[in-house]
Amino acid sequence: MARLKPDMSKIKNLDDANLILKEIGLLERELDRIDTQAHKIINKIKGEAVKKGEQARKRITELSATIGAYAEYNRDELFKDRKTVELSFGSFGFRKSTSIRCRKSTIELLKKAKLLWCIRVKEEPDKDAMASLNDETLARVDAVRKVKDDFFCKVNKEEINKNLLQKQVKSA
């Protein structure tokens, strides 16, 4: 994408800047309308897809349960020396899986039992806390404070809406 070079000749005073802010606001409003319309269409399509696929998902669940019941009933015969049965249209079998379920009290109980190696602690700099440090201290910990003036422009949507409403009233 080419770099944008602003045309400063369009702004000669604050009134010109105000009109440009108004145009930005109108364009943002149009984008919001377009995005809202797109989201409605996307959500409608997703809803239709869920409905269309409902029978297929239900049938897949039923068929998988049928194979699962068959596998469980014939487990000794089918899985004597293997964990998976390979067929021309796919495979089925049993996999060992392990999961640990924890309760709210688990962390405290791990601490009491001195099983600290079982507790994960994510270490990262707290930049909000570091903001209170002076520049010398920041330098000692290989950090630096960067201060910059970021340009912003904020549209007053209320005024733009009032202006549009006034135009509609005048033209009616």
C-alpha positions in Angstrom: 0.0 0.0 0.0 1.4 3.4 -1.0 2.2 5.8 1.7 -0.3 8.6 2.2 0.9 12.1 1.8 -1.6 14.6 3.3 -2.6 17.6 1.2 -2.2 20.5 3.6 -3.6 23.0 1.0 -7.1 21.9 1.9 -6.9 23.4 5.4 -6.5 27.1 5.8 -8.1 27.6 9.1 -10.0 25.8 12.0 -13.3 26.0 10.1 -11.7 23.9 7.3 -10.4 21.4 9.9 -13.9 21.2 11.5 -15.4 20.5 8.1 -12.9 17.7 7.6 -13.7 16.2 11.0 -17.4 16.3 10.0 -16.6 14.4 6.8 -14.6 11.9 8.8 -17.5 11.4 11.1 -20.0 10.9 8.2 -17.6 8.4 6.6 -17.2 6.5 10.0 -21.0 6.5 10.3 -21.3 5.0 6.9 -18.7 2.4 7.7 -20.6 1.5 10.9 -23.8 1.1 8.9 -22.0 -1.1 6.3 -20.4 -3.2 9.1 -23.7 -3.6 11.0 -25.4 -4.7 7.8 -22.6 -7.2 7.0 -22.8 -8.6 10.6 -26.5 -9.1 10.2 -26.0 -11.0 7.0 -23.2 -13.1 8.4 -25.1 -14.0 11.5 -28.1 -15.0 9.3 -26.0 -17.2 7.2 -24.3 -18.8 10.2 -27.8 -19.5 11.7 -28.9 -21.0 8.4 -25.8 -23.2 8.3 -26.3 -24.4 11.8 -29.9 -25.3 10.9 -28.9 -27.0 7.6 -26.1 -29.0 9.4 -28.2 -30.0 12.4 -29.4 -33.3 11.0 -25.9 -34.2 9.7 -24.3 -33.5 13.1 -27.0 -35.5 14.9 -26.5 -38.4 12.5 -22.7 -38.3 12.9 -23.2 -38.4 16.7 -25.6 -41.4 16.4 -23.3 -43.3 14.0 -20.2 -42.6 16.2 -22.1 -43.9 19.2 -23.1 -47.0 17.3 -19.5 -47.8 16.3 -18.4 -47.0 19.9 -20.9 -49.5 21.3 -19.8 -52.1 18.8 -16.1 -51.5 19.7 -16.9 -51.7 23.5 -18.9 -54.9 23.1 -16.2 -56.5 21.0 -13.2 -54.9 22.8 -11.5 -58.1 23.8 -11.7 -59.6 20.3 -11.0 -56.4 18.2 -8.2 -54.9 20.4 -6.2 -57.9 21.6 -2.9 -56.7 20.0 -3.8 -53.3 18.7 -5.4 -50.0 19.8 -6.9 -49.1 16.4 -8.9 -51.0 13.8 -8.0 -49.7 10.3 -10.7 -50.2 7.7 -11.0 -48.9 4.1 -13.3 -46.0 5.0 -11.5 -45.0 8.2 -10.5 -46.3 11.6 -11.7 -46.5 15.2 -10.2 -47.6 18.4 -9.4 -46.5 22.0 -6.8 -44.0 23.0 -5.5 -43.5 26.5 -6.2 -40.1 27.7 -5.5 -38.6 31.1 -6.9 -35.4 32.5 -6.5 -33.7 35.9 -9.5 -31.9 37.3 -8.8 -29.2 39.8 -11.0 -27.3 42.3 -10.6 -23.8 43.6 -8.9 -25.2 46.7 -6.2 -27.1 44.7 -3.6 -24.2 44.5 -3.7 -23.6 48.3 -3.5 -27.3 49.0 -0.5 -27.7 46.6 1.2 -24.8 48.5 0.5 -26.4 51.9 1.9 -29.7 50.6 5.0 -27.9 49.4 4.3 -29.1 45.8 5.3 -25.7 44.4 6.7 -27.3 41.2 3.1 -28.2 40.4 2.1 -24.5 40.3 2.6 -22.5 37.1 3.6 -18.9 37.5 3.9 -16.7 34.5 6.6 -14.1 35.0 6.5 -10.9 32.9 7.4 -7.2 33.6 4.5 -5.2 35.0 4.8 -2.1 32.8 2.1 -0.3 34.8 4.2 -0.6 38.0 7.4 0.2 36.1 5.9 3.5 35.0 6.4 4.8 38.5 10.2 4.1 38.4 12.6 6.9 37.6 14.6 6.8 34.4 17.8 5.8 36.2 16.2 2.8 37.8 14.7 1.8 34.5 18.1 1.9 32.9 19.5 -0.4 35.6 16.9 -3.0 34.7 17.6 -2.5 30.9 14.3 -0.7 30.3 13.6 2.7 28.9 10.7 5.1 29.0 9.5 6.4 25.6 7.4 9.5 25.6 5.8 10.6 22.3 2.9 12.8 21.2 0.5 10.7 19.2 -1.8 12.6 16.9 -5.5 11.9 17.3 -8.7 13.2 15.9 -12.0 12.5 17.5 -15.3 13.0 15.7 -18.3 14.5 17.6 -20.9 12.0 16.3 -23.7 13.8 18.2 -23.1 17.1 16.3 -22.9 15.3 13.0 -26.2 13.4 13.7 -27.8 16.8 14.7 -26.5 18.3 11.5 -27.9 15.5 9.4 -31.2 15.7 11.2 -31.4 19.5 10.6 -30.8 18.9 6.9 -33.5 16.2 6.8 -36.0 18.6 8.5 -35.2 21.4 6.1 -35.6 19.3 3.0 -38.9 17.8 4.2 
